[in-house]
Structure formats: structure tokens, C-alpha cells
Amino acid sequence: MPQAHYPVLLALGIAFALGLVILALSALANRGVGGRVALSTYESGQPLLDQSRKRISILFFLIAIDFVIFDVEAAFLYPWVLVVREGGWSLFWAVLVFVALILVGLVYVWRRRSLDLLPQPGLDREKAGHV
């Protein structure tokens, strides 16, 4: 049985050795030149215009979580498409129930206005349950 694991161990060993070789070459190639300008942060050759550590609204993360949840639905639907003919009507109705549940969740998120990035004027987010 251990013979079946040899290819995996060999691949891990090669990957580890290659990583060490790349790190060693990088350390040897480092000439230590540069100063404040060379080590400064820039993007596309342009210096940054403002702070890089900004506060991000919690609403952004709530929308990201909603996106992940509804994106996983697509990941579950793809294998179903591949076997829809073999599954028959029972599989079709099961997936229809799944899509209906996802749509109920989407309606719930939509009605709570959780997809809005900008806070609504006159709406206290803590009292509305968005925090």
C-alpha cells in the first residue's frame, strides 16, 4: 500500500526543493540596493495619492457574503446539468425545490435591502438588524 503514495511524496518533495531553490536564488540575486524611493509603495509606476489602509464599510462584506451564497448555487447546478437526463423527473423536482429555496433567500435579502451599499437616510442600521 505505501507504494501507491510514492508519486505524491515525490511531487511534494520536488515542490519543496524547487521552492527552496527559488528562495536561495532570490537571496543571492538581492544586491541590497535601493532606498526610500525604491521601497515606497506605488501602483503602475504612480505613487499612491492617499492612505492605503482605509476603513471599509461592513455593508461591503455583507454583500460579499450574499454573493458567495448565491454563487455556490451555480456550483451546485452545474453537476445537475450534466446528469439531468439520467436523473429523471425526481431529480428535476428536487433541483426545482433547491432553486425555489434559493429564490426565497434572494427575496428575503432583497426585501431587507441588504444589497444596498449606501445606508438609507433616516434608517438606523442597528435597529433594522443589518449590523
N, C-alpha and C positions, 0 to 999 in steps of 0.2 A: 504493500500500500504506500509506503513512503516514496517509492519510485514515481508515483503519479504527481508528487509535489515538487519534484526536482525542476521542471521547467519554470514554475512560479518562483521558486527560490533563486534560480539562475537569473530570471528577469529582474527580481528585486535587487540582487547583488550587482548586476550591471548598472541598474539605475542609480544605486547608491554610489558606486565607484565613479560613474560619469558625473554625478553631482559634485563629488569631492574634487575631481579633476578640474571641473569648471570653476569652482571656488578657488582652487590653488592658482590657476592661470589668471584669474581676475586679481588676486592678491599680488602676483608677480608683475602684472601689467600696470598696476597702480603706481604712478610716478609721484604722487603726493603734491602735484601742482594744483594751483587754484587758491582762491582767496574768498573774500566775502562775496564778490560778484559771481564767481563760478559756482559757489554753493547756494546762491539765492534761488528762491522758488520762482519759476516762470512757466508759462504755458504758450506753446507755439512761438517761442522766441520773444514774447512780450512779457514784461513784468506784471505782476498782479496789481490790480487797481484798488482792491480793498482787502479786508480780512479774509483769511481762508477758513477760519473757524467761526462760522455763523450759527446762530440758533435756528433750528428747523422746527416748524410747527408740528405738533402731534397729529394734526389732520392729514399731513402728508403720509405718515406711517399708517394711519387708519385706511387710507385709500390704497396703499401698497398691500396691506393685508387682504383687503377686499379683492384686489387684482389677483393675488396668489390663489385665493379660494376659488374664484371663478375660472382661473387658468387651469387649475387641477381638473376641473370638469372636462375641459377639452382633452386633457391627457387620459381621462377615463373613457371618453367617447371614441378615441382613435382605435383602440383594440376592438371595440364593439363593431366598428365598421368593417373590420377585417373578417369577423366571424358571423356577420348578421344572417347570412343565408343558412348556415348550419344550425344556428340557434333557434330558428323558428319564431312563431308568434309569442311564445312565453318570454323569450329574450327581448323581443321588441317591446312588450308591455313593461317589462322590468326597467328597461332603459327609459321608456317614456315616463315612468314614475320618478326615476332619478332626475331627469330633466325638469319635471314639474317641481320637484323639491328644490332644485337649484333656482328655478324661476321664482318660487315663493321667497327664497332667501334674497334674491335680487330686488324683488318688490319691497321687502322689508327694509333693506339697506337704502333703497331709493326714497321710500316714504320718511325715513328718519333723517334724510338729507345728509347721509354720511359720505356721499360722493362729492359734496361741495368743498372746495379748497378754502374759499373765503368764508369767515364766520358771518352769519346773518346779522344785520343790525337789529338791536333790541332782543336778541336771543342769547340767554345765558347758557353757555355750553355745559356747565356742570349740572344745572337743573334739568337740562334736556337729556342728560345721560350720555353725552358724547365724550366725556373725559375718562 
